[in-house]
Amino acid sequence: MAKVKEEKRGIQEQIIESAGQIYNYLSNKGEVSINKMKKDLSLNENFAEMGLGWLSREDKLEYTQKAKSVTVKLR
């Protein structure tokens, strides 16, 4: 049981760390495509998406649908 709690805490910390990397990246770059951001940050796709979700839940991001991609920027 303790191992499960430890794993959950580790995953949540990785999500928070990913969200911080995304926030700092967008603070410096402005609006970018999600694919470019993932590539530039070399984040595991799952953690990139969870980090975006974390920031979205906090109402920190604005998304725009482009022709074949979605861009994101800080609010």
PDB file of N, CA, C, O and CB in Angstrom:
ATOM      1  N   MET A   1       0.821  -1.194   0.000  1.00  0.00           N
ATOM      2  CA  MET A   1       0.000   0.000   0.000  1.00  0.00           C
ATOM      3  C   MET A   1       0.869   1.264   0.000  1.00  0.00           C
ATOM      4  O   MET A   1       0.573   2.220  -0.717  1.00  0.00           O
ATOM      5  CB  MET A   1      -0.936  -0.005   1.209  1.00  0.00           C
ATOM      6  N   ALA A   2       1.927   1.268   0.794  1.00  0.00           N
ATOM      7  CA  ALA A   2       2.810   2.431   0.845  1.00  0.00           C
ATOM      8  C   ALA A   2       3.488   2.653  -0.504  1.00  0.00           C
ATOM      9  O   ALA A   2       3.699   3.795  -0.914  1.00  0.00           O
ATOM     10  CB  ALA A   2       3.866   2.257   1.949  1.00  0.00           C
ATOM     11  N   LYS A   3       3.828   1.567  -1.195  1.00  0.00           N
ATOM     12  CA  LYS A   3       4.475   1.683  -2.507  1.00  0.00           C
ATOM     13  C   LYS A   3       3.541   2.351  -3.509  1.00  0.00           C
ATOM     14  O   LYS A   3       3.991   3.157  -4.324  1.00  0.00           O
ATOM     15  CB  LYS A   3       4.904   0.295  -3.025  1.00  0.00           C
ATOM     16  N   VAL A   4       2.248   2.031  -3.463  1.00  0.00           N
ATOM     17  CA  VAL A   4       1.272   2.643  -4.368  1.00  0.00           C
ATOM     18  C   VAL A   4       1.198   4.134  -4.108  1.00  0.00           C
ATOM     19  O   VAL A   4       1.189   4.926  -5.051  1.00  0.00           O
ATOM     20  CB  VAL A   4      -0.122   1.997  -4.201  1.00  0.00           C
ATOM     21  N   LYS A   5       1.143   4.534  -2.838  1.00  0.00           N
ATOM     22  CA  LYS A   5       1.109   5.963  -2.502  1.00  0.00           C
ATOM     23  C   LYS A   5       2.379   6.659  -2.971  1.00  0.00           C
ATOM     24  O   LYS A   5       2.335   7.785  -3.467  1.00  0.00           O
ATOM     25  CB  LYS A   5       0.929   6.160  -0.986  1.00  0.00           C
ATOM     26  N   GLU A   6       3.520   5.974  -2.807  1.00  0.00           N
ATOM     27  CA  GLU A   6       4.798   6.533  -3.234  1.00  0.00           C
ATOM     28  C   GLU A   6       4.824   6.723  -4.752  1.00  0.00           C
ATOM     29  O   GLU A   6       5.305   7.745  -5.240  1.00  0.00           O
ATOM     30  CB  GLU A   6       5.958   5.625  -2.789  1.00  0.00           C
ATOM     31  N   GLU A   7       4.304   5.735  -5.505  1.00  0.00           N
ATOM     32  CA  GLU A   7       4.267   5.846  -6.959  1.00  0.00           C
ATOM     33  C   GLU A   7       3.353   6.975  -7.388  1.00  0.00           C
ATOM     34  O   GLU A   7       3.700   7.732  -8.295  1.00  0.00           O
ATOM     35  CB  GLU A   7       3.811   4.533  -7.588  1.00  0.00           C
ATOM     36  N   LYS A   8       2.178   7.113  -6.754  1.00  0.00           N
ATOM     37  CA  LYS A   8       1.254   8.200  -7.089  1.00  0.00           C
ATOM     38  C   LYS A   8       1.909   9.546  -6.846  1.00  0.00           C
ATOM     39  O   LYS A   8       1.791  10.457  -7.666  1.00  0.00           O
ATOM     40  CB  LYS A   8      -0.042   8.088  -6.269  1.00  0.00           C
ATOM     41  N   ARG A   9       2.603   9.675  -5.715  1.00  0.00           N
ATOM     42  CA  ARG A   9       3.265  10.931  -5.399  1.00  0.00           C
ATOM     43  C   ARG A   9       4.340  11.229  -6.438  1.00  0.00           C
ATOM     44  O   ARG A   9       4.489  12.375  -6.862  1.00  0.00           O
ATOM     45  CB  ARG A   9       3.876  10.884  -3.987  1.00  0.00           C
ATOM     46  N   GLY A  10       5.088  10.209  -6.852  1.00  0.00           N
ATOM     47  CA  GLY A  10       6.121  10.399  -7.860  1.00  0.00           C
ATOM     48  C   GLY A  10       5.537  10.839  -9.191  1.00  0.00           C
ATOM     49  O   GLY A  10       6.099  11.707  -9.859  1.00  0.00           O
ATOM     50  N   ILE A  11       4.428  10.255  -9.578  1.00  0.00           N
ATOM     51  CA  ILE A  11       3.780  10.636 -10.830  1.00  0.00           C
ATOM     52  C   ILE A  11       3.260  12.062 -10.741  1.00  0.00           C
ATOM     53  O   ILE A  11       3.436  12.846 -11.673  1.00  0.00           O
ATOM     54  CB  ILE A  11       2.633   9.669 -11.165  1.00  0.00           C
ATOM     55  N   GLN A  12       2.622  12.402  -9.628  1.00  0.00           N
ATOM     56  CA  GLN A  12       2.098  13.762  -9.480  1.00  0.00           C
ATOM     57  C   GLN A  12       3.236  14.776  -9.515  1.00  0.00           C
ATOM     58  O   GLN A  12       3.091  15.848 -10.103  1.00  0.00           O
ATOM     59  CB  GLN A  12       1.300  13.897  -8.165  1.00  0.00           C
ATOM     60  N   GLU A  13       4.351  14.452  -8.899  1.00  0.00           N
ATOM     61  CA  GLU A  13       5.506  15.357  -8.941  1.00  0.00           C
ATOM     62  C   GLU A  13       6.013  15.527 -10.366  1.00  0.00           C
ATOM     63  O   GLU A  13       6.413  16.626 -10.750  1.00  0.00           O
ATOM     64  CB  GLU A  13       6.634  14.832  -8.041  1.00  0.00           C
ATOM     65  N   GLN A  14       6.004  14.457 -11.156  1.00  0.00           N
ATOM     66  CA  GLN A  14       6.428  14.558 -12.554  1.00  0.00           C
ATOM     67  C   GLN A  14       5.457  15.423 -13.351  1.00  0.00           C
ATOM     68  O   GLN A  14       5.879  16.193 -14.214  1.00  0.00           O
ATOM     69  CB  GLN A  14       6.535  13.160 -13.189  1.00  0.00           C
ATOM     70  N   ILE A  15       4.172  15.303 -13.070  1.00  0.00           N
ATOM     71  CA  ILE A  15       3.173  16.138 -13.757  1.00  0.00           C
ATOM     72  C   ILE A  15       3.405  17.602 -13.413  1.00  0.00           C
ATOM     73  O   ILE A  15       3.396  18.460 -14.296  1.00  0.00           O
ATOM     74  CB  ILE A  15       1.726  15.714 -13.367  1.00  0.00           C
ATOM     75  N   ILE A  16       3.611  17.886 -12.147  1.00  0.00           N
ATOM     76  CA  ILE A  16       3.848  19.270 -11.711  1.00  0.00           C
ATOM     77  C   ILE A  16       5.136  19.808 -12.334  1.00  0.00           C
ATOM     78  O   ILE A  16       5.183  20.958 -12.771  1.00  0.00           O
ATOM     79  CB  ILE A  16       3.925  19.352 -10.162  1.00  0.00           C
ATOM     80  N   GLU A  17       6.176  18.979 -12.375  1.00  0.00           N
ATOM     81  CA  GLU A  17       7.436  19.396 -12.996  1.00  0.00           C
ATOM     82  C   GLU A  17       7.231  19.676 -14.485  1.00  0.00           C
ATOM     83  O   GLU A  17       7.747  20.664 -15.008  1.00  0.00           O
ATOM     84  CB  GLU A  17       8.525  18.314 -12.799  1.00  0.00           C
ATOM     85  N   SER A  18       6.487  18.817 -15.161  1.00  0.00           N
ATOM     86  CA  SER A  18       6.189  19.021 -16.590  1.00  0.00           C
ATOM     87  C   SER A  18       5.406  20.314 -16.789  1.00  0.00           C
ATOM     88  O   SER A  18       5.686  21.078 -17.712  1.00  0.00           O
ATOM     89  CB  SER A  18       5.390  17.821 -17.162  1.00  0.00           C
ATOM     90  N   ALA A  19       4.433  20.555 -15.928  1.00  0.00           N
ATOM     91  CA  ALA A  19       3.644  21.794 -16.027  1.00  0.00           C
ATOM     92  C   ALA A  19       4.555  23.011 -15.859  1.00  0.00           C
ATOM     93  O   ALA A  19       4.397  24.005 -16.568  1.00  0.00           O
ATOM     94  CB  ALA A  19       2.513  21.816 -14.957  1.00  0.00           C
ATOM     95  N   GLY A  20       5.494  22.939 -14.936  1.00  0.00           N
ATOM     96  CA  GLY A  20       6.438  24.041 -14.737  1.00  0.00           C
ATOM     97  C   GLY A  20       7.327  24.262 -15.949  1.00  0.00           C
ATOM     98  O   GLY A  20       7.577  25.403 -16.337  1.00  0.00           O
ATOM     99  N   GLN A  21       7.807  23.176 -16.549  1.00  0.00           N
ATOM    100  CA  GLN A  21       8.626  23.300 -17.759  1.00  0.00           C
ATOM    101  C   GLN A  21       7.817  23.923 -18.891  1.00  0.00           C
ATOM    102  O   GLN A  21       8.318  24.783 -19.617  1.00  0.00           O
ATOM    103  CB  GLN A  21       9.170  21.923 -18.190  1.00  0.00           C
ATOM    104  N   ILE A  22       6.572  23.492 -19.041  1.00  0.00           N
ATOM    105  CA  ILE A  22       5.700  24.025 -20.093  1.00  0.00           C
ATOM    106  C   ILE A  22       5.445  25.506 -19.846  1.00  0.00           C
ATOM    107  O   ILE A  22       5.528  26.311 -20.774  1.00  0.00           O
ATOM    108  CB  ILE A  22       4.358  23.245 -20.151  1.00  0.00           C
ATOM    109  N   TYR A  23       5.138  25.869 -18.619  1.00  0.00           N
ATOM    110  CA  TYR A  23       4.854  27.267 -18.285  1.00  0.00           C
ATOM    111  C   TYR A  23       6.062  28.155 -18.606  1.00  0.00           C
ATOM    112  O   TYR A  23       5.917  29.203 -19.235  1.00  0.00           O
ATOM    113  CB  TYR A  23       4.474  27.398 -16.790  1.00  0.00           C
ATOM    114  N   ASN A  24       7.241  27.733 -18.176  1.00  0.00           N
ATOM    115  CA  ASN A  24       8.456  28.519 -18.437  1.00  0.00           C
ATOM    116  C   ASN A  24       8.742  28.609 -19.935  1.00  0.00           C
ATOM    117  O   ASN A  24       9.123  29.668 -20.434  1.00  0.00           O
ATOM    118  CB  ASN A  24       9.664  27.899 -17.707  1.00  0.00           C
ATOM    119  N   TYR A  25       8.562  27.515 -20.641  1.00  0.00           N
ATOM    120  CA  TYR A  25       8.777  27.484 -22.088  1.00  0.00           C
ATOM    121  C   TYR A  25       7.847  28.483 -22.777  1.00  0.00           C
ATOM    122  O   TYR A  25       8.294  29.288 -23.594  1.00  0.00           O
ATOM    123  CB  TYR A  25       8.547  26.057 -22.646  1.00  0.00           C
ATOM    124  N   LEU A  26       6.560  28.431 -22.450  1.00  0.00           N
ATOM    125  CA  LEU A  26       5.596  29.333 -23.083  1.00  0.00           C
ATOM    126  C   LEU A  26       5.832  30.785 -22.676  1.00  0.00           C
ATOM    127  O   LEU A  26       5.567  31.700 -23.456  1.00  0.00           O
ATOM    128  CB  LEU A  26       4.171  28.919 -22.724  1.00  0.00           C
ATOM    129  N   SER A  27       6.321  30.995 -21.478  1.00  0.00           N
ATOM    130  CA  SER A  27       6.644  32.345 -21.017  1.00  0.00           C
ATOM    131  C   SER A  27       7.736  32.955 -21.890  1.00  0.00           C
ATOM    132  O   SER A  27       7.723  34.156 -22.159  1.00  0.00           O
ATOM    133  CB  SER A  27       7.088  32.324 -19.539  1.00  0.00           C
ATOM    134  N   ASN A  28       8.690  32.118 -22.336  1.00  0.00           N
ATOM    135  CA  ASN A  28       9.790  32.589 -23.180  1.00  0.00           C
ATOM    136  C   ASN A  28       9.441  32.619 -24.662  1.00  0.00           C
ATOM    137  O   ASN A  28       9.879  33.515 -25.382  1.00  0.00           O
ATOM    138  CB  ASN A  28      10.997  31.718 -22.974  1.00  0.00           C
ATOM    139  N   LYS A  29       8.659  31.651 -25.123  1.00  0.00           N
ATOM    140  CA  LYS A  29       8.410  31.488 -26.560  1.00  0.00           C
ATOM    141  C   LYS A  29       7.137  32.145 -27.058  1.00  0.00           C
ATOM    142  O   LYS A  29       7.046  32.478 -28.239  1.00  0.00           O
ATOM    143  CB  LYS A  29       8.360  30.046 -26.891  1.00  0.00           C
ATOM    144  N   GLY A  30       6.157  32.340 -26.199  1.00  0.00           N
ATOM    145  CA  GLY A  30       4.866  32.837 -26.669  1.00  0.00           C
ATOM    146  C   GLY A  30       4.044  31.702 -27.241  1.00  0.00           C
ATOM    147  O   GLY A  30       4.092  30.583 -26.730  1.00  0.00           O
ATOM    148  N   GLU A  31       3.295  31.973 -28.288  1.00  0.00           N
ATOM    149  CA  GLU A  31       2.406  30.972 -28.881  1.00  0.00           C
ATOM    150  C   GLU A  31       3.188  29.992 -29.749  1.00  0.00           C
ATOM    151  O   GLU A  31       3.937  30.405 -30.634  1.00  0.00           O
ATOM    152  CB  GLU A  31       1.310  31.654 -29.712  1.00  0.00           C
ATOM    153  N   VAL A  32       3.016  28.706 -29.499  1.00  0.00           N
ATOM    154  CA  VAL A  32       3.678  27.653 -30.276  1.00  0.00           C
ATOM    155  C   VAL A  32       2.719  26.489 -30.465  1.00  0.00           C
ATOM    156  O   VAL A  32       1.727  26.357 -29.748  1.00  0.00           O
ATOM    157  CB  VAL A  32       4.985  27.176 -29.577  1.00  0.00           C
ATOM    158  N   SER A  33       3.034  25.647 -31.448  1.00  0.00           N
ATOM    159  CA  SER A  33       2.224  24.442 -31.624  1.00  0.00           C
ATOM    160  C   SER A  33       2.561  23.465 -30.503  1.00  0.00           C
ATOM    161  O   SER A  33       3.687  23.435 -30.007  1.00  0.00           O
ATOM    162  CB  SER A  33       2.469  23.791 -33.028  1.00  0.00           C
ATOM    163  N   ILE A  34       1.583  22.678 -30.117  1.00  0.00           N
ATOM    164  CA  ILE A  34       1.803  21.695 -29.060  1.00  0.00           C
ATOM    165  C   ILE A  34       2.877  20.703 -29.490  1.00  0.00           C
ATOM    166  O   ILE A  34       3.708  20.305 -28.673  1.00  0.00           O
ATOM    167  CB  ILE A  34       0.489  20.958 -28.716  1.00  0.00           C
ATOM    168  N   ASN A  35       2.874  20.298 -30.758  1.00  0.00           N
ATOM    169  CA  ASN A  35       3.893  19.355 -31.238  1.00  0.00           C
ATOM    170  C   ASN A  35       5.302  19.928 -31.124  1.00  0.00           C
ATOM    171  O   ASN A  35       6.223  19.225 -30.709  1.00  0.00           O
ATOM    172  CB  ASN A  35       3.613  18.971 -32.685  1.00  0.00           C
ATOM    173  N   LYS A  36       5.477  21.201 -31.488  1.00  0.00           N
ATOM    174  CA  LYS A  36       6.799  21.841 -31.371  1.00  0.00           C
ATOM    175  C   LYS A  36       7.220  21.923 -29.915  1.00  0.00           C
ATOM    176  O   LYS A  36       8.377  21.665 -29.584  1.00  0.00           O
ATOM    177  CB  LYS A  36       6.784  23.254 -31.997  1.00  0.00           C
ATOM    178  N   MET A  37       6.296  22.275 -29.055  1.00  0.00           N
ATOM    179  CA  MET A  37       6.602  22.375 -27.638  1.00  0.00           C
ATOM    180  C   MET A  37       7.064  21.024 -27.087  1.00  0.00           C
ATOM    181  O   MET A  37       8.060  20.949 -26.368  1.00  0.00           O
ATOM    182  CB  MET A  37       5.378  22.880 -26.864  1.00  0.00           C
ATOM    183  N   LYS A  38       6.333  19.958 -27.429  1.00  0.00           N
ATOM    184  CA  LYS A  38       6.710  18.621 -26.958  1.00  0.00           C
ATOM    185  C   LYS A  38       8.108  18.248 -27.445  1.00  0.00           C
ATOM    186  O   LYS A  38       8.912  17.698 -26.692  1.00  0.00           O
ATOM    187  CB  LYS A  38       5.686  17.572 -27.435  1.00  0.00           C
ATOM    188  N   LYS A  39       8.388  18.554 -28.713  1.00  0.00           N
ATOM    189  CA  LYS A  39       9.690  18.233 -29.294  1.00  0.00           C
ATOM    190  C   LYS A  39      10.799  19.036 -28.620  1.00  0.00           C
ATOM    191  O   LYS A  39      11.832  18.481 -28.245  1.00  0.00           O
ATOM    192  CB  LYS A  39       9.685  18.503 -30.805  1.00  0.00           C
ATOM    193  N   ASP A  40      10.585  20.336 -28.466  1.00  0.00           N
ATOM    194  CA  ASP A  40      11.600  21.200 -27.862  1.00  0.00           C
ATOM    195  C   ASP A  40      11.890  20.826 -26.413  1.00  0.00           C
ATOM    196  O   ASP A  40      13.037  20.897 -25.973  1.00  0.00           O
ATOM    197  CB  ASP A  40      11.159  22.649 -27.936  1.00  0.00           C
ATOM    198  N   LEU A  41      10.866  20.432 -25.670  1.00  0.00           N
ATOM    199  CA  LEU A  41      11.034  20.107 -24.257  1.00  0.00           C
ATOM    200  C   LEU A  41      11.428  18.653 -24.024  1.00  0.00           C
ATOM    201  O   LEU A  41      11.829  18.291 -22.918  1.00  0.00           O
ATOM    202  CB  LEU A  41       9.762  20.407 -23.513  1.00  0.00           C
ATOM    203  N   SER A  42      11.318  17.822 -25.047  1.00  0.00           N
ATOM    204  CA  SER A  42      11.615  16.390 -24.922  1.00  0.00           C
ATOM    205  C   SER A  42      10.852  15.742 -23.767  1.00  0.00           C
ATOM    206  O   SER A  42      11.387  14.897 -23.048  1.00  0.00           O
ATOM    207  CB  SER A  42      13.114  16.182 -24.728  1.00  0.00           C
ATOM    208  N   LEU A  43       9.593  16.154 -23.602  1.00  0.00           N
ATOM    209  CA  LEU A  43       8.765  15.573 -22.553  1.00  0.00           C
ATOM    210  C   LEU A  43       8.123  14.291 -23.046  1.00  0.00           C
ATOM    211  O   LEU A  43       7.741  14.185 -24.211  1.00  0.00           O
ATOM    212  CB  LEU A  43       7.691  16.567 -22.093  1.00  0.00           C
ATOM    213  N   ASN A  44       8.006  13.323 -22.162  1.00  0.00           N
ATOM    214  CA  ASN A  44       7.222  12.141 -22.457  1.00  0.00           C
ATOM    215  C   ASN A  44       5.822  12.622 -22.817  1.00  0.00           C
ATOM    216  O   ASN A  44       5.255  13.467 -22.124  1.00  0.00           O
ATOM    217  CB  ASN A  44       7.202  11.132 -21.246  1.00  0.00           C
ATOM    218  N   GLU A  45       5.262  12.083 -23.905  1.00  0.00           N
ATOM    219  CA  GLU A  45       3.976  12.577 -24.397  1.00  0.00           C
ATOM    220  C   GLU A  45       2.901  12.583 -23.317  1.00  0.00           C
ATOM    221  O   GLU A  45       2.130  13.538 -23.220  1.00  0.00           O
ATOM    222  CB  GLU A  45       3.514  11.737 -25.565  1.00  0.00           C
ATOM    223  N   ASN A  46       2.839  11.534 -22.508  1.00  0.00           N
ATOM    224  CA  ASN A  46       1.830  11.491 -21.452  1.00  0.00           C
ATOM    225  C   ASN A  46       2.003  12.630 -20.465  1.00  0.00           C
ATOM    226  O   ASN A  46       1.020  13.256 -20.068  1.00  0.00           O
ATOM    227  CB  ASN A  46       1.890  10.164 -20.720  1.00  0.00           C
ATOM    228  N   PHE A  47       3.245  12.911 -20.060  1.00  0.00           N
ATOM    229  CA  PHE A  47       3.472  13.973 -19.089  1.00  0.00           C
ATOM    230  C   PHE A  47       3.291  15.350 -19.721  1.00  0.00           C
ATOM    231  O   PHE A  47       2.887  16.287 -19.032  1.00  0.00           O
ATOM    232  CB  PHE A  47       4.867  13.850 -18.490  1.00  0.00           C
ATOM    233  N   ALA A  48       3.576  15.492 -20.993  1.00  0.00           N
ATOM    234  CA  ALA A  48       3.314  16.759 -21.673  1.00  0.00           C
ATOM    235  C   ALA A  48       1.810  17.043 -21.652  1.00  0.00           C
ATOM    236  O   ALA A  48       1.383  18.158 -21.350  1.00  0.00           O
ATOM    237  CB  ALA A  48       3.849  16.726 -23.136  1.00  0.00           C
ATOM    238  N   GLU A  49       1.023  16.032 -21.973  1.00  0.00           N
ATOM    239  CA  GLU A  49      -0.426  16.218 -21.995  1.00  0.00           C
ATOM    240  C   GLU A  49      -0.985  16.429 -20.591  1.00  0.00           C
ATOM    241  O   GLU A  49      -1.888  17.243 -20.399  1.00  0.00           O
ATOM    242  CB  GLU A  49      -1.101  15.018 -22.648  1.00  0.00           C
ATOM    243  N   MET A  50      -0.459  15.707 -19.619  1.00  0.00           N
ATOM    244  CA  MET A  50      -0.931  15.904 -18.248  1.00  0.00           C
ATOM    245  C   MET A  50      -0.520  17.280 -17.723  1.00  0.00           C
ATOM    246  O   MET A  50      -1.280  17.920 -16.996  1.00  0.00           O
ATOM    247  CB  MET A  50      -0.383  14.798 -17.328  1.00  0.00           C
ATOM    248  N   GLY A  51       0.676  17.732 -18.087  1.00  0.00           N
ATOM    249  CA  GLY A  51       1.119  19.072 -17.696  1.00  0.00           C
ATOM    250  C   GLY A  51       0.249  20.151 -18.319  1.00  0.00           C
ATOM    251  O   GLY A  51      -0.103  21.129 -17.660  1.00  0.00           O
ATOM    252  N   LEU A  52      -0.099  19.973 -19.591  1.00  0.00           N
ATOM    253  CA  LEU A  52      -1.015  20.915 -20.243  1.00  0.00           C
ATOM    254  C   LEU A  52      -2.378  20.902 -19.545  1.00  0.00           C
ATOM    255  O   LEU A  52      -2.988  21.951 -19.338  1.00  0.00           O
ATOM    256  CB  LEU A  52      -1.178  20.566 -21.745  1.00  0.00           C
ATOM    257  N   GLY A  53      -2.838  19.719 -19.191  1.00  0.00           N
ATOM    258  CA  GLY A  53      -4.112  19.613 -18.488  1.00  0.00           C
ATOM    259  C   GLY A  53      -4.083  20.312 -17.142  1.00  0.00           C
ATOM    260  O   GLY A  53      -5.044  20.978 -16.755  1.00  0.00           O
ATOM    261  N   TRP A  54      -2.981  20.159 -16.434  1.00  0.00           N
ATOM    262  CA  TRP A  54      -2.821  20.807 -15.124  1.00  0.00           C
ATOM    263  C   TRP A  54      -2.920  22.329 -15.293  1.00  0.00           C
ATOM    264  O   TRP A  54      -3.648  22.999 -14.560  1.00  0.00           O
ATOM    265  CB  TRP A  54      -1.451  20.413 -14.468  1.00  0.00           C
ATOM    266  N   LEU A  55      -2.181  22.857 -16.265  1.00  0.00           N
ATOM    267  CA  LEU A  55      -2.194  24.311 -16.495  1.00  0.00           C
ATOM    268  C   LEU A  55      -3.549  24.782 -17.012  1.00  0.00           C
ATOM    269  O   LEU A  55      -3.991  25.884 -16.689  1.00  0.00           O
ATOM    270  CB  LEU A  55      -1.094  24.705 -17.490  1.00  0.00           C
ATOM    271  N   SER A  56      -4.202  23.958 -17.806  1.00  0.00           N
ATOM    272  CA  SER A  56      -5.536  24.304 -18.308  1.00  0.00           C
ATOM    273  C   SER A  56      -6.526  24.382 -17.156  1.00  0.00           C
ATOM    274  O   SER A  56      -7.354  25.291 -17.092  1.00  0.00           O
ATOM    275  CB  SER A  56      -6.013  23.273 -19.356  1.00  0.00           C
ATOM    276  N   ARG A  57      -6.432  23.435 -16.264  1.00  0.00           N
ATOM    277  CA  ARG A  57      -7.344  23.402 -15.105  1.00  0.00           C
ATOM    278  C   ARG A  57      -7.174  24.653 -14.255  1.00  0.00           C
ATOM    279  O   ARG A  57      -8.127  25.128 -13.638  1.00  0.00           O
ATOM    280  CB  ARG A  57      -7.091  22.140 -14.244  1.00  0.00           C
ATOM    281  N   GLU A  58      -5.959  25.182 -14.225  1.00  0.00           N
ATOM    282  CA  GLU A  58      -5.682  26.415 -13.486  1.00  0.00           C
ATOM    283  C   GLU A  58      -5.969  27.656 -14.328  1.00  0.00           C
ATOM    284  O   GLU A  58      -5.685  28.775 -13.903  1.00  0.00           O
ATOM    285  CB  GLU A  58      -4.230  26.433 -13.018  1.00  0.00           C
ATOM    286  N   ASP A  59      -6.530  27.460 -15.519  1.00  0.00           N
ATOM    287  CA  ASP A  59      -6.903  28.546 -16.431  1.00  0.00           C
ATOM    288  C   ASP A  59      -5.703  29.416 -16.824  1.00  0.00           C
ATOM    289  O   ASP A  59      -5.807  30.640 -16.909  1.00  0.00           O
ATOM    290  CB  ASP A  59      -7.977  29.415 -15.789  1.00  0.00           C
ATOM    291  N   LYS A  60      -4.566  28.756 -17.062  1.00  0.00           N
ATOM    292  CA  LYS A  60      -3.331  29.469 -17.422  1.00  0.00           C
ATOM    293  C   LYS A  60      -3.082  29.496 -18.927  1.00  0.00           C
ATOM    294  O   LYS A  60      -2.227  30.251 -19.389  1.00  0.00           O
ATOM    295  CB  LYS A  60      -2.144  28.828 -16.729  1.00  0.00           C
ATOM    296  N   LEU A  61      -3.816  28.684 -19.710  1.00  0.00           N
ATOM    297  CA  LEU A  61      -3.518  28.523 -21.131  1.00  0.00           C
ATOM    298  C   LEU A  61      -4.669  28.933 -22.025  1.00  0.00           C
ATOM    299  O   LEU A  61      -5.836  28.925 -21.634  1.00  0.00           O
ATOM    300  CB  LEU A  61      -3.150  27.101 -21.419  1.00  0.00           C
ATOM    301  N   GLU A  62      -4.293  29.292 -23.242  1.00  0.00           N
ATOM    302  CA  GLU A  62      -5.268  29.592 -24.295  1.00  0.00           C
ATOM    303  C   GLU A  62      -4.863  28.777 -25.525  1.00  0.00           C
ATOM    304  O   GLU A  62      -3.707  28.810 -25.947  1.00  0.00           O
ATOM    305  CB  GLU A  62      -5.325  31.150 -24.620  1.00  0.00           C
ATOM    306  N   TYR A  63      -5.811  28.055 -26.089  1.00  0.00           N
ATOM    307  CA  TYR A  63      -5.556  27.190 -27.235  1.00  0.00           C
ATOM    308  C   TYR A  63      -6.190  27.790 -28.483  1.00  0.00           C
ATOM    309  O   TYR A  63      -7.223  28.456 -28.409  1.00  0.00           O
ATOM    310  CB  TYR A  63      -6.097  25.766 -26.983  1.00  0.00           C
ATOM    311  N   THR A  64      -5.555  27.545 -29.637  1.00  0.00           N
ATOM    312  CA  THR A  64      -6.082  27.982 -30.928  1.00  0.00           C
ATOM    313  C   THR A  64      -5.926  26.841 -31.921  1.00  0.00           C
ATOM    314  O   THR A  64      -4.849  26.256 -32.042  1.00  0.00           O
ATOM    315  CB  THR A  64      -5.353  29.270 -31.436  1.00  0.00           C
ATOM    316  N   GLN A  65      -7.002  26.527 -32.630  1.00  0.00           N
ATOM    317  CA  GLN A  65      -6.940  25.502 -33.681  1.00  0.00           C
ATOM    318  C   GLN A  65      -6.414  26.154 -34.949  1.00  0.00           C
ATOM    319  O   GLN A  65      -7.015  27.100 -35.459  1.00  0.00           O
ATOM    320  CB  GLN A  65      -8.348  24.843 -33.930  1.00  0.00           C
ATOM    321  N   LYS A  66      -5.305  25.660 -35.456  1.00  0.00           N
ATOM    322  CA  LYS A  66      -4.748  26.116 -36.732  1.00  0.00           C
ATOM    323  C   LYS A  66      -5.109  25.071 -37.782  1.00  0.00           C
ATOM    324  O   LYS A  66      -5.829  24.120 -37.477  1.00  0.00           O
ATOM    325  CB  LYS A  66      -3.181  26.331 -36.646  1.00  0.00           C
ATOM    326  N   ALA A  67      -4.629  25.226 -38.993  1.00  0.00           N
ATOM    327  CA  ALA A  67      -4.988  24.309 -40.082  1.00  0.00           C
ATOM    328  C   ALA A  67      -4.843  22.845 -39.688  1.00  0.00           C
ATOM    329  O   ALA A  67      -5.819  22.096 -39.724  1.00  0.00           O
ATOM    330  CB  ALA A  67      -4.132  24.589 -41.297  1.00  0.00           C
ATOM    331  N   LYS A  68      -3.651  22.435 -39.318  1.00  0.00           N
ATOM    332  CA  LYS A  68      -3.418  21.023 -38.993  1.00  0.00           C
ATOM    333  C   LYS A  68      -2.826  20.832 -37.606  1.00  0.00           C
ATOM    334  O   LYS A  68      -2.330  19.752 -37.288  1.00  0.00           O
ATOM    335  CB  LYS A  68      -2.501  20.401 -40.020  1.00  0.00           C
ATOM    336  N   SER A  69      -2.872  21.862 -36.783  1.00  0.00           N
ATOM    337  CA  SER A  69      -2.285  21.739 -35.457  1.00  0.00           C
ATOM    338  C   SER A  69      -3.050  22.618 -34.467  1.00  0.00           C
ATOM    339  O   SER A  69      -3.913  23.412 -34.841  1.00  0.00           O
ATOM    340  CB  SER A  69      -0.786  22.123 -35.484  1.00  0.00           C
ATOM    341  N   VAL A  70      -2.710  22.451 -33.232  1.00  0.00           N
ATOM    342  CA  VAL A  70      -3.261  23.277 -32.157  1.00  0.00           C
ATOM    343  C   VAL A  70      -2.099  24.030 -31.542  1.00  0.00           C
ATOM    344  O   VAL A  70      -1.062  23.442 -31.233  1.00  0.00           O
ATOM    345  CB  VAL A  70      -4.028  22.413 -31.078  1.00  0.00           C
ATOM    346  N   THR A  71      -2.274  25.334 -31.364  1.00  0.00           N
ATOM    347  CA  THR A  71      -1.236  26.126 -30.702  1.00  0.00           C
ATOM    348  C   THR A  71      -1.712  26.443 -29.296  1.00  0.00           C
ATOM    349  O   THR A  71      -2.901  26.383 -28.982  1.00  0.00           O
ATOM    350  CB  THR A  71      -0.916  27.439 -31.499  1.00  0.00           C
ATOM    351  N   VAL A  72      -0.739  26.782 -28.465  1.00  0.00           N
ATOM    352  CA  VAL A  72      -1.020  27.102 -27.069  1.00  0.00           C
ATOM    353  C   VAL A  72      -0.181  28.282 -26.665  1.00  0.00           C
ATOM    354  O   VAL A  72       0.940  28.454 -27.144  1.00  0.00           O
ATOM    355  CB  VAL A  72      -0.749  25.897 -26.145  1.00  0.00           C
ATOM    356  N   LYS A  73      -0.723  29.102 -25.779  1.00  0.00           N
ATOM    357  CA  LYS A  73       0.024  30.227 -25.216  1.00  0.00           C
ATOM    358  C   LYS A  73      -0.521  30.502 -23.821  1.00  0.00           C
ATOM    359  O   LYS A  73      -1.605  30.048 -23.457  1.00  0.00           O
ATOM    360  CB  LYS A  73      -0.082  31.505 -26.128  1.00  0.00           C
ATOM    361  N   LEU A  74       0.259  31.257 -23.048  1.00  0.00           N
ATOM    362  CA  LEU A  74      -0.192  31.641 -21.721  1.00  0.00           C
ATOM    363  C   LEU A  74      -1.269  32.710 -21.831  1.00  0.00           C
ATOM    364  O   LEU A  74      -1.253  33.530 -22.749  1.00  0.00           O
ATOM    365  CB  LEU A  74       0.986  32.143 -20.869  1.00  0.00           C
ATOM    366  N   ARG A  75      -2.200  32.694 -20.894  1.00  0.00           N
ATOM    367  CA  ARG A  75      -3.247  33.730 -20.837  1.00  0.00           C
ATOM    368  C   ARG A  75      -2.686  35.021 -20.317  1.00  0.00           C
ATOM    369  O   ARG A  75      -3.413  36.007 -20.198  1.00  0.00           O
ATOM    370  CB  ARG A  75      -4.417  33.285 -19.961  1.00  0.00           C
TER     371      ARG A  75
END
